[in-house]
Amino acid sequence: MLKRIASTFITKILSGIINLVIAVLISNWIGAEGKGVQGLYLTTLTLSITALSILGLMPLTYLYPRKPSLNYYLIVYIWSVFSSLALYVFLRLVPLVNDDYVVYIVFTSFISSLVSNNLSIFIIKEKIVFYNLALFSQPLSHIAFIFGFYWVKGSFSVEYYIYALLFSYVVLLCFSLKGFFQLFKEKLSTDYSLIWKDFFNMLRYGLLHQSATIIQLISFRGAYFILDYFSSTSEVGVYSNAISITESIWIISKSLSLVFYSRMINTKKAFHKSVFQNFIFASFWLQGLAFLFLALIPSSFYIYLFGHEFEELKYLILILLPSSLIFGQSIIIEFYFASIGKHHVNLITSFMGMFIIIALSIWLTPHLSAYGTAIATNIGYVCILIIQNHHIKSNLETSIYQPIFSRAAFVNNYNLLKNALKNTPV
């Protein structure tokens, strides 16, 4: 398990560093306004990818281990095609981004959907190392294409960023084909008489999970559109960098959550509580150290990296830090409820968070600009965790923070780490 956690953490750290370098390059090459346009494009793309994944990774990894069948994979590949067509129509009718960008968003989302389907088998089999290496090919090739465009053209624009992002997903698709061919080694058959039953089972689990994810994305990224409406695209650029930097620390909990989810779907219910306590403990304290380091970085460093248009960046980061640390544990909790099939809990929690963040953003942003948006996001994060804590108490008979500050938890996790290191070959 330590090897899987380490590989996930390392690849996500490297991905985070690459994404930070990309943010620095974009901020310097096309300024705060260009960074704002890029932030709005990326937000729309993320929402689109999530929508297409309703029948994808989560229902596959939940249902396939319980009843191995090629039905599930046949369904998700067909879904990828038809949902992409529906996405194209939607984006033409709802102008979230420039019409010229719609085709690129749809095509990139379609590729991402295929990648998710192909790589799901590696999570099911707990082959996390290859899964991480495949995903890492995307940011690595993305920055390579960005430098390539800049070197060939001698300048940079949002359009070049979009082309580079699309090409990087094509590279990722090539790596994911190993998962596609892995399916044939399973020697499973397709039972067409159960197609519709399996489809509705996938739709039920997938719709609940992805609806929660979409709502959460609207909560966190919908504020970009509110800020753009009440303030300016330049403010969106500065705020999006603040969000990206604070959320970069979530790499820790996201790394742990992937291994946690893989472990939970293969663990008996009697051991769920101890597994949850170990992961939530590690997530909080590792993130706490990272957030402390982030808080000590001086404002001048961010100005040096991004330019003078980003002089307010440090203050926005400081406002976001406390609640970001608290909310970092929420990622583990979401994967817990996903692993036991209680996606409705994540849906309810995300909806409440969206309502609070969007409502407060609409109220505060006109008066305080990006600071108002940051405050609204803070309050929303805290409320989400309060609701999650209630459901954790009901399901596991423990609170979120009980294992974090328990002396027994410190001793237990120390022993687990010592034994893991002792049994890891050098």
C-alpha positions as CSV (number, residue, x, y, z in Angstrom):
1,M,0.0,0.0,0.0
2,L,2.9,2.4,0.8
3,K,4.2,2.0,-2.7
4,R,0.8,2.9,-4.2
5,I,0.5,5.9,-2.0
6,A,4.0,7.0,-2.8
7,S,3.5,6.6,-6.5
8,T,0.2,8.6,-6.4
9,F,1.8,11.3,-4.3
10,I,4.9,11.7,-6.4
11,T,3.0,11.8,-9.7
12,K,0.5,14.3,-8.4
13,I,3.3,16.5,-6.9
14,L,5.1,16.5,-10.2
15,S,1.8,17.2,-12.0
16,G,1.1,20.0,-9.6
17,I,4.6,21.5,-10.2
18,I,4.0,21.3,-14.0
19,N,0.6,23.0,-13.6
20,L,2.2,25.7,-11.5
21,V,4.8,26.3,-14.2
22,I,2.0,26.5,-16.8
23,A,0.1,29.0,-14.6
24,V,3.3,31.1,-14.3
25,L,3.9,31.0,-18.1
26,I,0.3,31.8,-19.0
27,S,0.2,34.7,-16.4
28,N,3.4,36.2,-17.8
29,W,2.8,35.6,-21.5
30,I,-0.8,36.7,-21.8
31,G,-1.4,38.6,-18.5
32,A,-4.2,38.5,-15.9
33,E,-7.0,39.0,-18.5
34,G,-5.7,36.1,-20.6
35,K,-5.3,34.0,-17.5
36,G,-8.9,34.8,-16.7
37,V,-10.1,33.6,-20.2
38,Q,-8.0,30.4,-19.7
39,G,-9.6,29.9,-16.2
40,L,-13.1,30.2,-17.6
41,Y,-12.2,27.8,-20.5
42,L,-10.7,25.2,-18.1
43,T,-13.7,25.5,-15.8
44,T,-16.1,24.8,-18.6
45,L,-13.9,21.9,-19.8
46,T,-13.8,20.4,-16.3
47,L,-17.6,20.6,-16.0
48,S,-18.0,19.0,-19.4
49,I,-15.6,16.1,-18.6
50,T,-17.5,15.5,-15.3
51,A,-20.9,15.5,-17.1
52,L,-19.6,12.9,-19.7
53,S,-18.3,10.8,-16.8
54,I,-21.8,10.1,-15.4
55,L,-21.4,6.6,-16.8
56,G,-17.7,6.1,-16.3
57,L,-15.0,5.6,-13.7
58,M,-17.1,5.5,-10.5
59,P,-20.0,3.2,-11.5
60,L,-17.5,1.0,-13.3
61,T,-15.2,0.6,-10.3
62,Y,-18.2,0.1,-7.9
63,L,-20.3,-2.4,-10.0
64,Y,-17.7,-4.3,-11.9
65,P,-16.0,-5.9,-8.8
66,R,-19.4,-7.1,-7.6
67,K,-20.4,-8.6,-10.9
68,P,-17.7,-8.7,-13.6
69,S,-19.2,-8.2,-17.0
70,L,-18.3,-6.6,-20.3
71,N,-21.8,-5.1,-20.3
72,Y,-20.6,-2.2,-18.3
73,Y,-17.8,-1.4,-20.7
74,L,-20.0,-1.7,-23.7
75,I,-22.4,0.8,-22.1
76,V,-19.8,3.4,-21.2
77,Y,-18.2,3.5,-24.6
78,I,-21.6,4.0,-26.3
79,W,-22.4,6.6,-23.7
80,S,-19.2,8.5,-24.4
81,V,-20.3,9.0,-28.1
82,F,-23.9,10.1,-27.5
83,S,-23.1,12.3,-24.4
84,S,-20.5,14.1,-26.4
85,L,-23.0,14.9,-29.1
86,A,-25.4,16.2,-26.4
87,L,-22.6,18.3,-24.9
88,Y,-22.0,20.0,-28.3
89,V,-25.7,21.0,-28.6
90,F,-25.8,22.2,-25.0
91,L,-22.7,24.4,-25.4
92,R,-24.0,25.9,-28.6
93,L,-27.3,26.8,-26.8
94,V,-25.7,28.0,-23.5
95,P,-22.8,30.4,-24.3
96,L,-20.4,29.6,-21.4
97,V,-17.4,30.1,-23.6
98,N,-16.6,31.6,-27.0
99,D,-18.3,29.7,-29.8
100,D,-14.9,29.1,-31.4
101,Y,-13.9,27.0,-28.4
102,V,-16.9,24.7,-28.3
103,V,-15.5,22.0,-30.7
104,Y,-12.3,21.8,-28.7
105,I,-14.1,21.4,-25.4
106,V,-16.3,18.6,-26.8
107,F,-13.5,16.7,-28.4
108,T,-11.2,17.0,-25.4
109,S,-14.1,15.9,-23.1
110,F,-14.8,12.9,-25.4
111,I,-11.1,11.8,-25.3
112,S,-11.1,12.2,-21.5
113,S,-14.2,10.0,-21.2
114,L,-12.5,7.2,-23.3
115,V,-9.4,7.5,-21.1
116,S,-11.4,7.2,-17.9
117,N,-13.1,4.1,-19.3
118,N,-9.8,2.5,-20.4
119,L,-8.0,3.2,-17.1
120,S,-10.7,2.1,-14.7
121,I,-9.6,-1.6,-14.9
122,F,-6.3,-0.6,-13.2
123,I,-8.2,0.9,-10.2
124,I,-10.3,-2.2,-9.9
125,K,-7.2,-4.4,-9.9
126,E,-5.4,-2.0,-7.5
127,K,-2.7,-1.4,-10.1
128,I,-2.4,2.2,-9.1
129,V,1.3,2.7,-10.2
130,F,0.5,2.3,-13.9
131,Y,-2.7,4.3,-13.5
132,N,-0.7,7.2,-12.1
133,L,2.0,7.0,-14.7
134,A,-0.6,7.1,-17.5
135,L,-2.3,10.1,-16.0
136,F,1.1,11.9,-15.6
137,S,1.7,11.7,-19.4
138,Q,-1.0,14.4,-19.8
139,P,0.5,17.3,-17.9
140,L,4.0,16.3,-19.0
141,S,3.0,16.4,-22.7
142,H,0.9,19.5,-22.1
143,I,3.8,21.7,-21.0
144,A,6.0,20.2,-23.8
145,F,3.4,21.3,-26.4
146,I,3.1,24.7,-24.7
147,F,6.9,25.2,-25.1
148,G,6.7,23.9,-28.6
149,F,4.1,26.4,-29.7
150,Y,6.0,29.3,-28.0
151,W,9.2,28.2,-29.7
152,V,7.7,27.8,-33.2
153,K,5.4,30.8,-33.1
154,G,7.6,33.2,-31.0
155,S,4.6,34.2,-29.0
156,F,1.7,32.7,-27.1
157,S,-2.1,33.0,-26.9
158,V,-5.1,31.3,-25.3
159,E,-5.7,29.5,-28.6
160,Y,-2.3,27.9,-28.4
161,Y,-3.0,26.8,-24.8
162,I,-6.2,25.1,-26.0
163,Y,-4.4,23.3,-28.8
164,A,-1.7,22.1,-26.5
165,L,-4.3,20.8,-24.0
166,L,-6.1,18.9,-26.6
167,F,-2.9,17.3,-28.0
168,S,-1.9,16.3,-24.4
169,Y,-5.2,14.4,-24.0
170,V,-4.5,12.5,-27.3
171,V,-1.2,11.4,-25.8
172,L,-3.0,10.3,-22.6
173,L,-5.4,8.3,-24.8
174,C,-2.6,6.4,-26.4
175,F,-1.3,5.4,-22.9
176,S,-4.7,4.4,-21.8
177,L,-5.1,1.8,-24.6
178,K,-3.3,-0.7,-22.5
179,G,-6.3,-0.7,-20.2
180,F,-8.6,-1.3,-23.2
181,F,-6.6,-4.3,-24.3
182,Q,-6.4,-5.6,-20.7
183,L,-10.2,-6.1,-20.8
184,F,-9.9,-8.8,-23.4
185,K,-7.6,-10.7,-21.1
186,E,-10.4,-10.9,-18.5
187,K,-12.1,-13.4,-20.9
188,L,-15.6,-12.1,-20.0
189,S,-18.7,-12.2,-22.2
190,T,-21.5,-9.8,-22.9
191,D,-25.0,-10.7,-21.8
192,Y,-27.3,-8.5,-24.0
193,S,-30.4,-9.6,-22.1
194,L,-29.1,-7.7,-19.0
195,I,-27.9,-4.6,-20.9
196,W,-30.8,-2.4,-19.9
197,K,-30.7,-3.6,-16.3
198,D,-27.0,-2.9,-16.1
199,F,-27.4,0.5,-17.8
200,F,-30.0,1.6,-15.2
201,N,-27.8,0.4,-12.3
202,M,-24.8,2.4,-13.7
203,L,-27.0,5.4,-14.3
204,R,-28.3,5.3,-10.7
205,Y,-24.8,5.2,-9.2
206,G,-23.2,7.4,-11.8
207,L,-25.9,10.0,-11.8
208,L,-25.8,10.3,-8.0
209,H,-22.0,10.5,-7.8
210,Q,-21.4,12.8,-10.8
211,S,-24.3,15.1,-9.9
212,A,-22.6,15.6,-6.6
213,T,-19.3,16.3,-8.4
214,I,-20.8,18.7,-10.9
215,I,-22.6,20.6,-8.2
216,Q,-19.3,20.8,-6.3
217,L,-17.5,22.1,-9.3
218,I,-20.2,24.7,-9.8
219,S,-19.8,25.7,-6.2
220,F,-16.0,26.1,-6.5
221,R,-15.7,27.4,-10.1
222,G,-19.1,29.0,-10.6
223,A,-17.7,31.9,-8.6
224,Y,-15.4,32.6,-11.5
225,F,-18.4,33.5,-13.7
226,I,-19.9,35.6,-10.9
227,L,-16.6,37.4,-10.4
228,D,-16.3,38.0,-14.1
229,Y,-19.8,39.4,-14.2
230,F,-19.5,41.8,-11.2
231,S,-15.8,42.7,-11.6
232,S,-13.5,41.8,-14.5
233,T,-11.8,39.0,-16.3
234,S,-8.5,40.2,-14.9
235,E,-9.9,39.6,-11.3
236,V,-10.8,36.1,-12.4
237,G,-7.2,35.6,-13.5
238,V,-5.8,36.6,-10.1
239,Y,-8.5,34.7,-8.1
240,S,-8.1,31.6,-10.2
241,N,-4.3,31.5,-9.4
242,A,-5.1,31.9,-5.7
243,I,-7.6,29.0,-5.9
244,S,-5.1,26.9,-7.9
245,I,-2.3,27.4,-5.3
246,T,-4.4,26.7,-2.2
247,E,-6.0,23.7,-3.8
248,S,-2.6,22.4,-4.9
249,I,-2.2,21.2,-1.3
250,W,-5.1,18.9,-1.9
251,I,-2.7,16.8,-3.9
252,I,-2.0,15.1,-0.6
253,S,-5.6,14.1,0.2
254,K,-6.3,13.3,-3.5
255,S,-3.3,11.0,-3.5
256,L,-4.5,9.3,-0.4
257,S,-8.1,9.1,-1.5
258,L,-7.3,7.2,-4.7
259,V,-5.6,4.4,-2.7
260,F,-8.2,4.7,0.0
261,Y,-11.0,4.2,-2.5
262,S,-9.3,1.2,-4.1
263,R,-8.7,-0.3,-0.7
264,M,-12.3,0.3,0.5
265,I,-14.0,-1.4,-2.4
266,N,-11.8,-4.5,-1.6
267,T,-12.2,-4.4,2.2
268,K,-14.9,-6.0,4.4
269,K,-17.2,-3.6,6.2
270,A,-15.9,-4.6,9.7
271,F,-12.6,-2.8,8.8
272,H,-14.0,0.3,7.3
273,K,-13.7,2.4,10.4
274,S,-10.0,1.7,11.0
275,V,-9.1,2.2,7.4
276,F,-11.0,5.6,7.4
277,Q,-9.4,6.7,10.6
278,N,-5.9,6.0,9.3
279,F,-6.4,7.9,6.1
280,I,-8.1,10.9,7.6
281,F,-5.3,11.2,10.2
282,A,-2.6,11.1,7.5
283,S,-4.5,13.5,5.3
284,F,-4.9,16.2,8.0
285,W,-1.4,16.3,9.3
286,L,0.4,16.1,6.0
287,Q,-1.8,18.9,4.6
288,G,-1.3,20.9,7.8
289,L,2.5,21.0,7.3
290,A,2.0,21.9,3.6
291,F,-0.4,24.7,4.4
292,L,2.0,26.1,7.0
293,F,4.8,26.2,4.4
294,L,2.4,27.9,1.9
295,A,1.5,30.6,4.5
296,L,5.1,31.5,5.0
297,I,5.8,32.3,1.3
298,P,6.1,36.1,1.0
299,S,4.0,38.2,-1.3
300,S,7.0,39.3,-3.3
301,F,7.6,35.8,-4.5
302,Y,4.2,35.6,-6.2
303,I,4.7,39.0,-7.8
304,Y,8.1,37.8,-9.1
305,L,6.4,34.6,-10.5
306,F,3.3,36.0,-12.0
307,G,3.9,39.8,-12.4
308,H,2.7,43.0,-10.8
309,E,-0.9,42.4,-11.8
310,F,-1.0,39.6,-9.2
311,E,0.1,41.7,-6.2
312,E,-3.2,40.8,-4.3
313,L,-2.6,37.1,-4.7
314,K,-1.0,36.5,-1.3
315,Y,-3.8,38.1,0.6
316,L,-6.4,36.0,-1.2
317,I,-4.3,32.9,-0.5
318,L,-4.3,33.7,3.2
319,I,-8.0,34.1,3.3
320,L,-8.5,30.8,1.6
321,L,-5.9,28.8,3.6
322,P,-7.8,27.9,6.9
323,S,-11.0,26.6,5.2
324,S,-8.9,24.8,2.5
325,L,-7.1,22.9,5.2
326,I,-10.4,21.9,6.8
327,F,-12.0,21.0,3.5
328,G,-9.0,18.9,2.5
329,Q,-10.4,16.1,4.6
330,S,-13.7,16.2,2.7
331,I,-12.1,14.5,-0.3
332,I,-11.4,11.4,1.7
333,I,-15.0,11.5,3.1
334,E,-16.5,11.7,-0.4
335,F,-14.6,8.6,-1.5
336,Y,-15.7,6.8,1.6
337,F,-19.4,7.3,0.8
338,A,-18.7,6.5,-2.9
339,S,-17.0,3.2,-1.9
340,I,-20.1,2.1,0.0
341,G,-22.6,3.2,-2.6
342,K,-24.1,6.1,-0.6
343,H,-23.6,8.7,-3.3
344,H,-26.8,10.5,-2.2
345,V,-24.8,11.8,0.9
346,N,-22.3,13.4,-1.4
347,L,-25.1,14.8,-3.5
348,I,-26.9,16.4,-0.5
349,T,-23.6,17.8,0.9
350,S,-22.5,19.2,-2.4
351,F,-25.9,20.8,-3.1
352,M,-25.9,22.6,0.3
353,G,-22.3,23.8,-0.3
354,M,-23.2,25.1,-3.8
355,F,-26.2,27.0,-2.4
356,I,-24.2,28.7,0.3
357,I,-21.2,29.5,-1.9
358,I,-23.2,30.8,-4.9
359,A,-25.6,32.8,-2.7
360,L,-22.9,34.4,-0.6
361,S,-20.8,35.1,-3.8
362,I,-23.6,37.0,-5.4
363,W,-24.0,39.0,-2.2
364,L,-20.4,39.7,-1.3
365,T,-18.6,39.9,-4.7
366,P,-20.2,43.2,-5.9
367,H,-19.0,44.9,-2.7
368,L,-15.6,43.2,-2.0
369,S,-14.7,41.8,-5.5
370,A,-12.3,38.8,-5.3
371,Y,-12.1,39.1,-1.5
372,G,-15.9,38.6,-1.2
373,T,-15.7,35.5,-3.5
374,A,-12.9,34.1,-1.3
375,I,-14.9,34.7,1.9
376,A,-18.0,33.0,0.4
377,T,-15.9,30.0,-0.6
378,N,-14.5,29.8,2.9
379,I,-17.9,29.7,4.6
380,G,-19.1,27.1,2.0
381,Y,-16.1,24.8,2.7
382,V,-16.8,24.8,6.5
383,C,-20.5,24.1,6.0
384,I,-19.8,21.2,3.7
385,L,-17.5,19.6,6.3
386,I,-20.1,20.1,9.1
387,I,-22.7,18.3,7.1
388,Q,-20.3,15.5,6.2
389,N,-19.3,15.1,9.9
390,H,-22.9,14.4,10.8
391,H,-23.1,11.6,8.2
392,I,-19.8,10.1,9.3
393,K,-21.0,9.9,12.9
394,S,-24.1,8.0,11.7
395,N,-22.2,5.5,9.5
396,L,-18.9,4.9,11.4
397,E,-19.7,6.1,14.9
398,T,-16.7,8.4,15.0
399,S,-16.3,12.1,14.2
400,I,-13.9,13.4,11.5
401,Y,-11.5,14.9,14.0
402,Q,-11.7,12.2,16.7
403,P,-8.9,10.2,15.1
404,I,-6.9,13.3,14.1
405,F,-6.1,14.4,17.7
406,S,-6.2,11.1,19.4
407,R,-2.9,9.9,21.0
408,A,-3.8,6.3,20.1
409,A,-4.1,7.4,16.4
410,F,-0.6,8.9,16.5
411,V,0.8,5.6,17.9
412,N,-1.2,3.4,15.6
413,N,-0.2,5.4,12.4
414,Y,3.5,5.5,13.5
415,N,3.5,1.7,13.9
416,L,1.8,1.3,10.5
417,L,4.4,3.5,8.8
418,K,7.3,1.7,10.6
419,N,6.0,-1.7,9.6
420,A,5.4,-0.6,6.0
421,L,8.9,0.8,5.7
422,K,10.4,-2.3,7.2
423,N,8.5,-4.5,4.7
424,T,9.3,-2.4,1.7
425,P,12.2,-3.7,-0.4
426,V,15.0,-1.3,-1.0
